[in-house]
Every structure is written in C-alpha cells, then in structure tokens.
Amino acid sequence: MLFDQGSAVLTDETKAELKDIAEVIRGHRNIVMIKGHTSLDDLPDNATEQQKMDLSLRRAQAASDYLVGLGVEADLIRVQGCSTFEPLTQRQYTPDSQILNRRVEVEATNTLIDDLQDKQHQGDSDTTQPDQ
C-alpha cells in the first residue's frame, strides 16, 4: 500500500486495501506484522536516519490504527519501521521509480497470539518465591 511523498496519511486507495485485509484477518489469531517503509525522496536530503525511521513508523502505525478501527484485534498487530533499508526499487532515482518504496506491507505470520500468551503465563507460574 503506497503513500504520498513525505506523508503518513492513508490514501483512499490504501484504506480500501486495508478494508480488504481486515476482512481476511479479522477473527484469526495469527500475529500480523505491519512494516512501514520510506523512499530516498520522501524527505529532504539533509533528513536524519531517525527522521526517515519515524516516517516509516508513522506509516505502519497509521495502517495499524485503521485496521484496529475496522475490528482487527490490536494485540495481534506488531508495527515495525524499516526506513529506507528494504527498498523495492534501487539505483533508480526518478520520481516514478521511488513510489514503490513509499509503502506499508502487511504480513501474516505463522505465530499464534495464543501460543505467545500461553508461554508468558507458563513463565509466570514457574517463578519461585524467595524464602522468608
């Protein structure tokens, strides 16, 4: 799902794609990764690595918030910023070539949230209390 240059605002097209994704994942218990990305032309040339990462995180968070608003359980979603580190288009620096790098990817994992929660609860019961 693509974004306008320098923006973390969801486009109408992105919202439509997220609605389709919500229909598929709503009710499932698999963890869903939402990865935000930036392109080399998203921010001014003097932008810091942190600014690029922040934009990628804001994009992922915007997609996450929208999915939650559509009824996807928040505890299933993991948000990740990738900045410019996973480009789809490299070494092509025309405005059109960088569009694909201004994106969010939604990936369903094989990990069930219940499996993680069970492990956390088992770890809680395994702790011993110190002698008093």
N, C-alpha and C positions, 0 to 999 in steps of 0.2 A: 504494500500500500504506500503510495507516494505522497510527498508533501511539497508544498511550495518552498522556494528557496528561502532559507533562514527562518522558516516558520515551524511551529509545533502545533498549529491549528489543523484539526481534521477537515479535510475537504468533503464535499458531498459524496464524491466517489468513494473515498476511504470509509466514510460512515456506512455506505451501502455494503461494502465488502465486509466490514466488521459485523454488520447485522447478519450476513450470511454465515460468518464464522460463529457467531453467538448461537445461531440455530443448531449448528453441528456440535458444539462443545457443551452447551447448557445441559446439565443433568449428568454429565460424565464426571469421573473422579480423577482423571489424569491431570498432572501438572502441565500448565501451558506456559511456555516461555514467550515473552514479547520483547523482541530485540529492536532497539532504535539505532538508526544509522545516520551519518551526515556525509555530505559530499565536500569536496575540496572548495567548491564555490559557494557554500552555504553562508559563510561568514567572511568578513574582511580578511585580507592576507595577514594582518597582524593579530588575528584572533589566537588566543592561547589554546593549548590542548584541553584545558579544563572547560573553556567555553564551548568547544566542539563536543566534549563529552556531555556537558549539561544539556545541550540541544538534543543530542541523541536520547538522553534520559527523559527529557520532557516529551519527546515524540512517543516513546514507549509508554510513558505514564498516561498520556492523553488517550492512547488506544486502550490501555488497561481500564481507565476510568469509564470510557464509553462502553466497554464490554460489561463491566460491573453494572452500569446503568441499564443494560439490556438483560440483566438477570443471571449473568455468569458469576459464580461464587468467587469472591475476592481471594479466599485462601488457596485457590487453585492457581492463581496467576503469579508469575515471577517476572519482574521487569529488569532488563539489562540494557545498559548503554554500550554501544560499540564504537562510537565516534566515527572516525574515518578508517578504522582498522580492517574492515571486511568489505571492501568495495566490490561491486559487481562489474564496474567499468573502471579500468586502469589505463593510464597513459593516453587517455583521450580527454582533452581539456576543453572541448567545445561545450557551450551551454546545454545542448541537447544530450550530450554523452553523459553528463553528470546527473541527470534527472533520476536515473535508476539507483543512484547511491543515496538519495534523499528519501529514505524509506523506513518502514517498520515491517518486521517479519513476525508472524505468529506461528509457533511450532508446538505441536502437542508432543509430549514425551511419553515414554512407557511407564514412568513412575506414577504410582497411585498416591494421592494425598493421604489416604488411609494407612498405607504402608509406612509413611514417614511419621504420621501421628502415633501409630502403634509403637514404633521404635522409641519415640520420645517418651511415651508413657511407660514402656518397659524400663527405660533408663531411670525414670523417676522412682520406680519401685525397687530397683537394685541398689539404691543408695542406702548405706547403713548409718545409723545414728551413733555418734561418739558416746562412749561410756561416760556416765555422770558420776 
